[in-house]
Amino acid sequence: MEFNGSHLIELGYRPAKWFKDAISYINENNLDEHQIAEYLVQFKQPDLIPLHETAQDFMINIRAEHESENDNVEKVIRTMKVLMKTPTLIGGAIMPDACPTGPEGQIPVGGVVIAKNAIHPGFHSADICCSVMLTDFGKTNPKDVLDAAHSITHFGYGGRPRGEQMPMSQELMDAFRENEFLNDEKLISIARSHMGTQGDGNHFLFVGTSKNTGNTMMVTHHGSRAPGAALYDKGMKTANRFRQEISPETLRENAWIPYDTEEGKSYWEALQLIRQWTKENHTSIHDAVLNKLEIEKENRYWNEHNFVFKDGDLFYHAKGATPLDDKFMPDITGPRLIPLNMAEPVLIVQGKTNERNIGFAPHGAGRNFSRSQHKRSLSHKTTEEIFNEETEGLDIRFYSNEVDISELPSAYKSAKNVRTQIEEYGLCEVLDEVMPYGCIMAGDVEKNAPWKRKKKFRKA
């Protein structure tokens, strides 16, 4: 009788990649029962890793300031309780700007978790290294900076067209080609075309003035664009292969790559390269604006708020949380940045690790309601009325020329409440504020998306 996969399962083995080769070897060599047992010793599988029986402890740095926030806060705490049963996790925290991102058990925005010897791609999600950069333009007129930036930056789908692309450094391209996860010419081509782009959603280019000095400052907010999304897809596939082999009880979105494997080391290196790409992307936009205005920067600093940070064998996964501890950032360039919304200041902060913040601060204002819920709540007003009410006195621009009301200030949590809770829980210290002058965002990129125009043309 021919030996097959069912026999391996009967012998107590879990389906794995090696099944096919082992079955072929056993059948080709006509192994008997004793020889099969001896041959299969090399494929001994580790015991399955169960979920924690109870959720690991985590710090709660959030409370509902208004009844409209009750549902959001309850959902965030519930999802963290499920999440913290994941076998690798030993601690965590939620920030005042926290909000749920998906099904129960999925890490919320504003969540930080500590994993031992494991990297969880689902905890940084597709927007790897979403980050903020500030450049101090001295006494330059804020309108001049915003106008120059508007002529240079790029929002929306895809990359820059040929002839308008910003160069990606050769050193970084070479490093991509040496990494198992990034050595993909299509991915590298996308990385080149997306350099100098900011995407859509809540990403922005903000101009304001320092409360302390009066200097004009430009702040950009975006992540790693399509190259990061491609790495995330590969990382999730790898993590889920491990999940099926070692911890099938773990939720799919919480799968991990063990760091002490070849895949783990390679994925960690890939994350650092995507981090470099993202910083280079911010820098390209900032330097181009400086060059157009023919001025030198007075200062610059940058930090990610959606990334994985390593401390020995512990991996701190911040899904929308600002790293404060210097050990998390190998290229410290100054204090950290917390943007709130287009009508509120960008906070310039510093802080030390304590038991409540575990080394992190909030990353923004978060949401109490989904985009669609927010739009429905304002359906009694016109888009123009909403825009005029919420942006009075500010120079607010949408790159697509279509207002996105789900990115206006009322779409976000109360900035005042977030700031109150930062102070109440002792999360960080505010050093300065960049008072808003104006802002550029993608806008409603769906309204006149190319595929929708094509569909309308075909119908016509």
C-alpha positions in Angstrom: 0.0 0.0 0.0 1.3 3.4 -0.9 2.3 5.7 2.0 0.5 9.0 2.0 -0.2 12.2 4.1 -3.0 10.6 6.0 -0.5 8.0 7.4 1.8 10.9 8.6 -1.1 12.5 10.3 -2.1 9.2 12.0 1.5 9.0 13.3 1.0 12.4 15.0 2.6 14.8 12.5 0.9 18.0 11.6 0.8 19.0 7.9 4.0 20.7 6.8 6.0 21.6 3.8 8.3 18.6 4.2 5.3 16.1 3.8 5.6 15.9 0.0 9.4 15.1 0.0 9.1 12.6 2.9 6.2 10.7 1.3 8.2 10.4 -2.0 11.3 9.2 -0.2 9.3 6.6 1.8 7.6 5.2 -1.3 10.6 5.3 -3.5 12.7 3.3 -1.0 9.9 1.0 0.1 10.6 1.6 3.8 9.1 -0.7 6.3 7.3 0.4 9.5 10.6 0.5 11.6 12.5 2.3 8.9 9.8 4.9 8.5 9.9 5.6 12.2 13.7 6.0 12.1 13.5 8.2 9.0 10.8 10.5 10.4 12.8 11.3 13.6 14.5 14.2 11.7 11.0 15.8 11.2 10.0 15.8 14.9 7.8 18.8 15.4 7.7 21.0 18.5 4.8 21.0 20.8 2.0 23.4 19.9 2.2 26.7 21.7 -1.2 27.4 23.4 -2.8 30.8 24.0 -2.3 32.4 27.5 -5.2 31.2 29.7 -5.8 34.7 30.8 -4.9 38.1 29.2 -1.4 39.4 30.1 -1.5 42.7 32.0 -1.6 46.0 30.1 -1.8 49.6 31.1 -5.0 51.5 30.3 -4.2 55.2 29.6 -7.6 56.1 28.3 -11.0 56.9 29.7 -14.3 58.2 28.2 -14.6 62.0 28.6 -18.1 62.0 27.1 -20.8 59.3 26.6 -20.1 59.4 22.9 -16.7 57.9 23.7 -18.0 55.0 25.9 -18.4 52.5 23.0 -15.0 53.3 21.6 -13.2 52.9 24.9 -15.0 49.7 25.8 -14.2 48.1 22.4 -10.5 49.1 22.7 -10.3 47.4 26.1 -12.2 44.3 25.0 -10.0 43.8 21.9 -6.8 44.3 24.0 -8.0 41.6 26.4 -8.4 39.1 23.6 -5.1 40.2 22.0 -3.1 39.9 25.2 -3.8 36.1 25.2 -1.4 35.8 22.2 1.4 33.4 23.4 4.3 35.7 22.7 3.0 38.8 24.6 4.2 39.8 28.0 2.9 43.3 28.4 1.3 46.3 26.7 -0.5 49.6 27.0 -3.2 51.6 25.3 -3.0 55.4 24.7 -5.6 58.2 25.0 -6.0 58.3 21.2 -6.8 54.5 20.9 -9.6 53.2 18.6 -10.4 49.8 17.3 -9.2 48.7 13.8 -11.1 45.5 13.1 -12.4 42.3 14.7 -12.0 41.7 18.4 -8.5 40.6 19.2 -6.9 42.8 16.5 -4.4 45.4 17.9 -6.1 48.8 18.2 -4.6 52.1 16.9 -3.0 53.6 20.0 -2.0 50.1 21.2 1.6 49.0 22.2 2.4 45.4 22.9 5.7 43.7 24.0 6.5 40.3 22.4 9.3 38.0 23.4 11.6 36.9 20.6 8.8 37.5 18.0 7.8 39.9 15.2 4.1 40.3 14.4 3.5 41.8 11.0 -0.1 42.3 11.8 0.8 44.6 14.7 2.5 47.2 12.3 0.0 46.5 9.5 0.5 47.6 5.9 1.5 51.2 6.6 4.8 50.2 8.0 6.8 53.0 9.6 4.0 55.6 9.4 5.9 58.6 10.6 6.3 62.4 10.9 9.1 64.8 10.0 9.5 68.4 11.0 11.8 71.0 9.3 12.3 74.5 10.8 12.2 77.1 8.0 13.1 80.0 10.2 11.3 83.3 9.6 10.0 82.3 6.1 6.4 83.3 5.4 4.2 80.2 6.1 2.2 80.9 2.9 5.4 80.7 0.8 6.3 77.4 2.4 2.8 75.9 1.8 2.7 77.2 -1.8 6.2 75.7 -2.5 5.2 72.4 -0.8 2.0 72.2 -2.8 3.9 72.5 -6.1 6.3 69.7 -5.0 4.5 67.1 -2.9 2.3 64.3 -4.4 -0.8 62.7 -2.8 -3.2 60.1 -4.1 -2.9 56.6 -5.6 0.3 55.3 -7.2 3.7 56.8 -7.7 5.0 59.8 -9.5 4.8 59.8 -13.4 8.1 59.3 -15.3 10.0 62.6 -15.6 8.7 63.7 -12.2 10.2 61.0 -10.0 12.5 61.8 -7.1 15.6 59.6 -6.9 15.9 56.7 -4.5 19.5 56.3 -3.3 21.5 53.6 -5.1 22.8 52.4 -1.7 19.3 51.7 -0.6 18.3 49.9 -3.8 21.4 47.7 -3.4 20.4 46.9 0.1 16.9 45.9 -1.0 18.4 43.4 -3.5 20.4 41.8 -0.7 17.4 41.1 1.5 15.3 37.9 1.1 12.0 39.8 1.5 12.8 42.9 -0.6 14.9 41.4 -3.5 12.0 41.8 -6.0 12.5 44.0 -9.0 8.8 44.9 -9.2 8.9 46.0 -5.6 12.1 48.0 -6.2 10.5 49.7 -9.2 7.5 50.6 -7.1 9.8 51.9 -4.4 11.5 54.2 -6.9 8.3 55.6 -8.4 6.7 56.1 -4.9 9.7 58.2 -3.6 8.4 61.7 -2.8 4.7 60.6 -2.5 2.4 60.8 0.6 -0.6 58.6 -0.3 -4.0 59.3 1.0 -6.2 58.8 4.1 -4.9 60.8 7.2 -1.5 61.6 5.7 -0.8 65.3 5.4 1.7 68.2 4.9 1.2 70.7 7.6 2.6 74.2 7.9 2.6 76.3 11.1 4.6 78.5 13.4 6.4 77.6 16.6 4.7 78.9 19.7 8.1 79.4 21.3 10.1 81.0 18.5 7.6 82.1 15.8 9.6 80.2 13.3 7.8 78.6 10.4 7.7 74.8 10.5 6.6 72.2 8.0 5.5 68.7 9.2 4.8 65.7 6.9 3.0 62.6 7.9 3.1 59.4 5.8 4.4 55.8 5.8 6.2 53.5 3.5 3.6 53.5 0.8 3.4 50.5 -1.6 6.9 49.1 -0.8 5.9 48.8 2.8 2.5 47.3 1.9 4.3 44.7 -0.2 6.7 43.8 2.6 3.7 43.5 5.0 2.0 41.0 2.6 5.1 38.8 2.5 5.5 39.1 6.2 1.9 38.0 6.9 2.3 35.0 4.7 5.5 33.9 6.4 4.0 34.5 9.9 0.9 32.5 9.1 3.1 29.5 7.9 4.7 29.6 11.3 1.3 30.0 13.0 -0.1 26.9 11.3 2.9 24.9 12.4 3.4 26.1 16.0 0.3 27.9 17.2 -2.9 27.4 15.2 -5.0 28.7 18.1 -3.5 32.1 17.6 -5.7 34.5 15.5 -4.5 34.8 11.9 -4.0 38.6 12.3 -1.8 38.0 15.4 0.6 35.5 13.7 4.3 36.0 14.3 7.7 35.2 12.8 10.1 33.8 15.5 13.1 36.2 15.5 15.6 33.3 16.1 14.9 31.9 12.6 16.4 32.9 9.2 13.1 34.4 8.3 12.9 36.4 11.5 16.4 37.9 11.1 15.7 38.7 7.4 12.3 40.3 8.2 13.8 42.4 10.9 16.5 43.6 8.4 13.8 44.3 5.8 11.9 46.4 8.4 15.0 48.6 8.9 15.4 49.1 5.2 11.8 50.1 4.8 12.3 52.5 7.7 15.3 54.0 5.8 13.2 54.3 2.6 10.4 56.1 4.5 12.8 58.5 6.1 14.4 59.2 2.7 10.9 59.8 1.3 10.2 62.5 3.9 13.6 64.0 3.4 13.2 64.2 -0.4 10.0 66.3 0.0 11.4 68.6 2.7 14.7 69.2 0.9 12.9 69.9 -2.4 10.8 72.6 -0.6 14.0 74.1 0.9 15.7 74.1 -2.5 12.7 75.8 -4.2 12.8 78.6 -1.6 16.6 78.7 -1.7 17.0 78.6 2.1 18.8 76.4 4.6 16.9 74.5 7.3 17.4 75.6 10.9 16.4 72.3 12.4 14.9 68.9 11.6 13.6 65.9 13.5 11.7 62.8 12.7 10.1 59.8 14.4 8.0 56.9 13.3 4.8 56.0 15.3 3.8 52.7 13.6 6.7 50.3 13.8 8.5 47.5 15.8 11.3 48.4 18.2 13.8 46.0 19.6 15.3 45.9 23.1 17.3 42.7 23.5 14.9 39.8 22.9 11.8 42.0 23.4 10.0 43.5 20.5 7.8 46.5 21.2 5.1 46.8 18.5 3.5 50.3 18.4 0.4 50.5 16.3 0.1 54.2 16.3 2.1 55.3 19.4 5.1 57.6 19.6 8.4 56.2 20.9 9.9 58.2 23.7 12.8 56.1 24.9 16.1 56.8 23.1 16.8 53.0 23.0 14.0 52.6 20.4 15.5 55.0 17.9 19.0 54.5 16.5 19.1 57.9 14.8 17.8 60.4 17.5 17.5 63.8 16.0 15.6 65.7 18.7 12.2 65.6 20.4 9.2 63.7 19.1 6.1 64.9 17.3 2.4 64.3 18.0 0.0 65.8 15.4 -3.7 66.2 16.5 -5.8 67.5 13.6 -5.4 70.2 10.9 -6.9 72.9 13.1 -4.9 72.0 16.2 -1.1 72.4 17.0 1.4 69.7 16.3 2.9 68.9 19.8 6.6 68.7 20.2 7.3 66.4 23.1 9.8 64.5 25.1 9.5 61.9 27.9 11.0 59.1 29.8 9.9 55.5 30.2 7.6 54.8 33.2 5.3 52.0 34.2 2.3 53.6 32.6 3.7 54.6 29.2 6.2 51.7 28.8 8.3 54.1 26.7 5.6 55.5 24.4 3.2 58.4 24.0 0.0 58.9 21.9 0.5 59.5 18.1 -2.4 61.8 17.4 -6.1 62.3 18.2 -7.6 59.0 17.0 -11.3 58.5 16.1 -14.5 57.7 18.1 -16.5 56.8 14.9 -15.7 55.2 11.6 -15.4 57.5 8.5 -18.8 56.4 7.2 -20.5 56.9 10.6 -19.0 60.4 10.8 -20.2 61.3 7.3 -23.7 60.1 8.1 -23.8 62.2 11.2 -23.2 65.3 9.0 -25.5 64.4 6.2 -27.8 67.3 7.1 -25.1 69.8 6.0 -23.5 70.4 2.6 -19.8 69.6 2.2 -19.1 73.3 1.6 -20.9 74.3 4.9 -18.9 71.7 6.9 -15.6 72.7 5.3 -16.1 76.4 5.9 -17.2 75.9 9.6 -14.3 73.6 10.5 -11.4 75.3 8.6 -12.2 79.0 9.2 -9.0 81.1 9.3 -6.9 78.3 7.9 -5.4 77.6 4.5 -6.7 74.0 4.0 -6.1 72.4 0.6 -7.0 69.0 -0.9 -4.6 67.7 -3.5 -7.4 66.0 -5.5 -9.5 69.2 -5.3 -12.2 67.1 -3.6 -13.0 67.8 0.1 -12.8 64.7 2.4 -15.0 65.5 5.4 -13.8 62.4 7.1 -10.4 64.1 7.6 -11.8 67.4 9.0 -11.3 68.2 12.7 -14.7 66.9 13.8 -13.9 63.4 12.5 -11.3 63.0 15.3 -11.4 62.7 19.0 -11.3 65.9 21.0 -7.7 67.2 20.9 -8.3 68.9 24.3 -9.3 65.5 25.9 -6.2 63.7 24.4 -3.9 66.4 25.8 -5.7 66.3 29.2 -5.1 62.6 29.4 -1.5 62.9 28.3 -1.0 65.0 31.4 -3.2 63.0 33.7 -1.4 59.7 33.0 2.1 61.3 32.9 2.8 60.1 29.4 5.1 62.8 28.1 6.0 66.5 28.4 5.0 69.2 25.8 8.0 71.3 24.9 6.5 73.4 22.1 3.5 73.6 19.8 3.4 74.2 16.0 0.4 76.5 15.7 -1.6 75.8 12.5 -1.4 78.0 9.4 -2.5 75.5 6.7 -2.4 71.9 5.5 -2.5 69.8 2.4 -4.2 66.4 2.3 -5.1 64.0 -0.5 -8.9 64.7 -0.3 -11.6 62.3 -1.5 -9.5 60.3 -3.9 -12.3 57.9 -4.5 -14.7 60.5 -6.0 -13.0 60.8 -9.4 -10.7 57.7 -9.3 -9.5 56.6 -12.7 -11.4 53.3 -12.6 -14.6 55.2 -11.8 -14.1 57.5 -14.8 -13.5 54.5 -17.0 -16.7 52.8 -15.7 -18.7 56.0 -16.4 -17.2 56.3 -19.9 -18.1 52.6 -20.7 -21.7 53.2 -19.5 -22.0 56.3 -21.6 
